[in-house]
């Protein structure tokens, strides 16, 4: 297997695990919100939901440098190799941050690291949208317009993830009350409405992933 085909395989696997993990998370969330289930059953559903969500969380930082690597290997990302390695370094650092937040759950430094991750993604979104817009307007850096569009869509997918995170703020407090024995209608309504408010952004992520896959397969000109 050539290096190009290996990188392409890894890039495609990131797409598969991102979309598949999102589907599993979405399905498990329906059991988290069911007030007819016991708190223990709903807690198990939440554990499954969070486990499925790790696929997208880890694939997001990896799919970007793999895509840039493919673009560089095919001559469609016309920059010096040092920019490619800087991109890899940034994204691997981002992946390390995501892994730390996952495995260091409950540590005292997690809130500060979570806030840093939030602002890092804002910087990434702005930077990628600016790069995609510049490449589309000038045909410079990214020589193929479809690559610039894919990059812009990826930035919007990161934005959707941030909006989901913001809409789940009330969920955490309500869930804590449920686990403490408060299964009132108000608590269940907050849990249900918080998750329901995320679903439009989940659908947008699915659409964005499918559109990017279509561009990658050249189904869209």
C-alpha positions in Angstrom: 0.0 0.0 0.0 1.4 3.4 -1.0 1.7 6.2 1.6 -1.0 8.2 -0.2 -3.5 5.3 -0.1 -2.7 4.7 3.6 -3.4 8.4 4.5 -6.5 8.3 2.4 -7.7 5.2 4.3 -7.1 6.9 7.7 -8.9 10.0 6.5 -11.9 7.9 5.4 -11.9 6.0 8.7 -12.1 9.3 10.6 -15.2 10.1 8.6 -16.8 6.7 9.4 -16.1 6.9 13.1 -17.2 10.5 13.3 -20.5 9.9 11.6 -21.0 6.5 13.3 -20.2 7.8 16.7 -22.6 10.7 16.2 -25.4 8.3 15.3 -24.7 6.2 18.4 -24.7 9.3 20.6 -28.0 10.5 19.1 -29.7 7.1 19.6 -28.5 6.7 23.2 -29.6 10.3 24.0 -33.3 9.3 23.5 -33.0 6.9 26.5 -31.3 9.5 28.6 -34.3 11.8 28.4 -37.0 9.1 29.1 -38.6 9.8 32.5 -40.3 6.4 32.5 -36.9 4.7 33.0 -35.1 4.4 36.3 -32.3 6.9 37.1 -29.9 3.9 37.0 -31.0 2.9 33.5 -30.8 6.5 32.3 -27.3 6.8 33.8 -26.2 3.7 31.9 -27.6 5.3 28.7 -25.6 8.4 29.4 -22.5 6.3 29.9 -23.1 4.7 26.5 -23.9 8.1 24.9 -20.6 9.6 26.2 -18.7 6.6 25.1 -20.0 6.8 21.6 -19.3 10.5 21.6 -15.6 9.9 22.0 -15.3 8.7 18.4 -16.3 12.1 16.9 -14.2 13.9 19.6 -11.0 12.1 18.6 -11.7 12.1 14.9 -12.3 15.8 14.6 -8.6 16.8 15.4 -7.3 14.0 13.2 -9.4 14.3 10.0 -8.1 17.9 9.4 -4.4 17.2 9.2 -5.0 13.9 7.2 -7.0 15.9 4.7 -4.3 18.6 4.5 -1.7 15.8 4.1 -3.7 14.4 1.1 -4.0 17.9 -0.4 -0.2 18.4 -0.1 0.6 15.0 -1.5 -1.5 15.7 -4.6 -0.1 19.2 -5.0 -3.3 21.0 -4.2 -2.1 22.7 -1.0 0.7 24.8 -2.4 2.7 25.7 0.8 6.2 24.9 2.1 6.3 21.5 3.9 7.0 23.3 7.2 3.3 24.5 7.2 2.2 20.9 6.9 4.2 19.9 9.9 3.0 22.8 11.9 -0.6 21.8 11.0 0.2 18.3 12.2 1.7 19.6 15.4 -1.3 21.8 16.1 -3.8 19.1 15.5 -1.9 16.5 17.5 -1.7 19.0 20.4 -5.5 19.5 20.0 -6.0 15.7 20.1 -3.8 15.5 23.2 -6.0 18.2 24.8 -9.2 16.2 24.0 -7.7 13.0 25.4 -6.6 14.8 28.6 -10.1 16.2 29.1 -11.5 12.7 28.6 -9.2 10.7 30.8 -8.6 13.4 33.5 -12.3 13.7 34.3 -12.8 15.1 37.8 -9.4 16.6 38.1 -9.1 20.2 39.4 -7.5 21.6 36.2 -10.2 20.3 33.9 -12.5 23.4 34.1 -9.6 25.7 33.1 -8.5 23.3 30.4 -12.1 23.0 29.1 -12.3 26.8 28.8 -9.0 26.8 26.9 -10.3 24.2 24.6 -13.4 26.3 23.9 -11.4 29.4 22.9 -8.9 27.3 20.9 -11.8 26.1 18.8 -13.1 29.7 18.3 -9.6 30.7 17.0 -9.6 27.6 14.8 -13.0 28.3 13.3 -12.2 31.9 12.5 -8.8 31.0 11.0 -10.1 28.2 8.9 -13.1 30.2 7.6 -10.7 33.1 6.7 -8.3 30.6 4.9 -11.2 29.0 3.0 -12.6 32.3 2.0 -9.2 33.6 0.9 -8.5 30.4 -1.1 -11.9 30.6 -2.8 -11.4 34.2 -3.8 -7.8 34.0 -5.0 -7.3 30.3 -5.9 -4.1 30.6 -3.9 -2.8 28.2 -1.2 -5.6 25.7 -2.0 -5.7 25.4 -5.7 -9.0 23.5 -5.9 -12.2 25.3 -4.9 -13.8 22.1 -3.6 -10.9 21.8 -1.1 -11.5 25.3 0.2 -15.2 24.5 0.5 -14.5 21.4 2.5 -12.2 23.3 4.8 -15.0 25.9 5.4 -17.5 23.2 6.1 -15.2 21.6 8.6 -14.9 24.9 10.4 -18.7 25.1 10.6 -18.8 21.6 12.0 -16.5 22.7 14.8 -18.8 25.6 15.3 -21.8 23.3 15.6 -20.0 21.3 18.2 -19.4 24.5 20.3 -23.1 25.4 20.0 -24.0 22.0 21.2 -21.7 22.4 24.2 -23.2 25.7 25.1 -26.8 24.3 24.9 -25.9 21.5 27.3 -24.9 23.8 30.1 -28.3 23.4 31.9 -28.2 19.7 31.3 -25.3 19.1 33.8 -27.0 20.8 36.7 -30.3 19.1 36.0 -28.6 15.7 35.6 -26.9 16.1 39.0 -30.3 16.8 40.6 -31.7 13.7 39.0 -28.9 11.5 40.2 -29.4 13.0 43.7 -33.0 11.7 43.7 -34.9 14.7 42.3 -37.0 13.2 39.4 -39.5 16.1 39.3 -41.1 17.3 36.1 -39.0 20.4 36.1 -35.8 18.4 36.2 -36.9 16.0 33.4 -38.1 18.9 31.3 -34.7 20.7 31.6 -32.9 17.4 30.6 -35.2 16.9 27.6 -35.2 20.4 26.4 -31.4 20.7 26.6 -30.8 17.7 24.5 -33.7 18.6 22.1 -32.1 22.0 21.5 -28.9 20.3 20.3 -30.6 18.1 17.7 -30.7 20.7 14.9 -26.9 21.2 15.2 -26.5 17.4 15.2 -28.4 17.2 11.9 -26.3 20.0 10.5 -23.1 18.0 11.4 -24.5 15.0 9.6 -25.3 17.0 6.5 -21.9 18.7 6.6 -20.1 15.4 6.9 -22.0 13.9 4.0 -21.4 17.0 1.8 -17.7 16.9 2.5 -17.7 13.2 1.7 -19.4 14.0 -1.6 -16.8 16.6 -2.4 -14.0 14.2 -1.6 -15.5 11.6 -3.9 -16.0 14.3 -6.5 -19.8 13.7 -6.6 -20.2 17.5 -6.5 -18.3 19.6 -9.1 
